[in-house]
Amino acid sequence: MPREIDLIKLEETAAIILIMGYLVFYTSAKQSEELELEIQPKPETNATQLNPAQLTALSSWIRVFGIVLLTYIAIARFNQRVQSIQSGQSSSSIIPNIYITSGSIISLVGFIILTIGAQLRANEPGTNITLI
């Protein structure tokens, strides 16, 4: 069973990963805006440069990883609470942990579905802009 300090450090890592994912998502939105407003010329095909749709998909995958970590933490804390209650060390309610863990799992499933859609859209030929 992970120690509390390990879970806290993992939460910090997940937060940084989610921030990185949202920064990539922001970059994608700005590129999409510029393309839509024709501020910049249409990007030439460049194997090293991601278009906004590809950035959106990348952003989604990064955020899925962050949510996986947060879901792991929620499940670990749920298990800790169960053991604490069963051993008599705690008499507090398990209900908040049930909601937190269930919500984390549902969020993960939803974000995986969203990410699959973003990836499918990014894989379509000629797609430069993806709105999610």
Backbone hydrogen bonds, N-H to C=O, Kabsch-Sander energy under -0.5 kcal/mol:
donor,donor_aa,acceptor,acceptor_aa,energy
7,L,3,R,-1.9
8,I,4,E,-2.4
9,K,5,I,-2.3
10,L,6,D,-2.1
11,E,7,L,-2.2
12,E,8,I,-2.1
13,T,9,K,-2.2
14,A,10,L,-2.7
15,A,11,E,-2.5
16,I,12,E,-2.1
17,I,13,T,-2.5
18,L,14,A,-2.7
19,I,15,A,-2.3
20,M,16,I,-2.5
21,G,17,I,-2.5
22,Y,18,L,-2.5
23,L,19,I,-2.2
24,V,20,M,-2.2
25,F,21,G,-2.2
26,Y,22,Y,-2.5
27,T,23,L,-2.2
28,S,24,V,-2.2
29,A,25,F,-2.3
30,K,26,Y,-2.5
31,Q,27,T,-2.4
32,S,28,S,-2.7
33,E,29,A,-2.5
34,E,30,K,-2.5
35,L,31,Q,-2.6
36,E,32,S,-2.8
37,L,33,E,-2.5
38,E,35,L,-0.6
39,I,34,E,-2.4
40,Q,34,E,-0.7
46,N,44,E,-0.6
49,Q,46,N,-1.1
53,A,128,N,-1.0
55,L,51,N,-2.5
56,T,52,P,-2.4
57,A,53,A,-2.0
58,L,54,Q,-2.6
59,S,55,L,-2.9
60,S,56,T,-2.2
61,W,57,A,-2.3
62,I,58,L,-2.4
63,R,59,S,-2.4
64,V,60,S,-2.3
65,F,61,W,-1.9
66,G,62,I,-1.8
67,I,63,R,-2.4
68,V,64,V,-2.6
69,L,65,F,-1.9
70,L,66,G,-2.0
71,T,67,I,-2.5
72,Y,68,V,-2.4
73,I,69,L,-2.3
74,A,70,L,-2.3
75,I,71,T,-2.4
76,A,72,Y,-2.6
77,R,73,I,-2.7
78,F,74,A,-2.1
79,N,75,I,-2.6
80,Q,76,A,-2.2
81,R,77,R,-2.4
82,V,78,F,-2.5
83,Q,79,N,-2.4
84,S,80,Q,-2.4
85,I,81,R,-2.5
86,Q,82,V,-2.8
87,S,83,Q,-2.2
88,G,85,I,-0.9
89,Q,84,S,-1.4
90,S,84,S,-1.5
98,I,94,I,-2.0
99,Y,95,I,-2.3
100,I,96,P,-2.7
101,T,97,N,-2.8
102,S,98,I,-2.6
103,G,99,Y,-2.7
104,S,100,I,-2.2
105,I,101,T,-2.3
106,I,102,S,-2.6
107,S,103,G,-2.7
108,L,104,S,-2.3
109,V,105,I,-2.5
110,G,106,I,-2.7
111,F,107,S,-2.7
112,I,108,L,-2.3
113,I,109,V,-2.2
114,L,110,G,-2.5
115,T,111,F,-2.5
116,I,112,I,-2.4
117,G,113,I,-2.1
118,A,114,L,-2.5
119,Q,115,T,-2.6
120,L,116,I,-2.7
121,R,117,G,-2.4
122,A,118,A,-2.3
123,N,119,Q,-1.7
124,E,120,L,-0.5
124,E,121,R,-1.1
127,T,124,E,-1.6
128,N,126,G,-0.6
132,I,130,T,-0.5
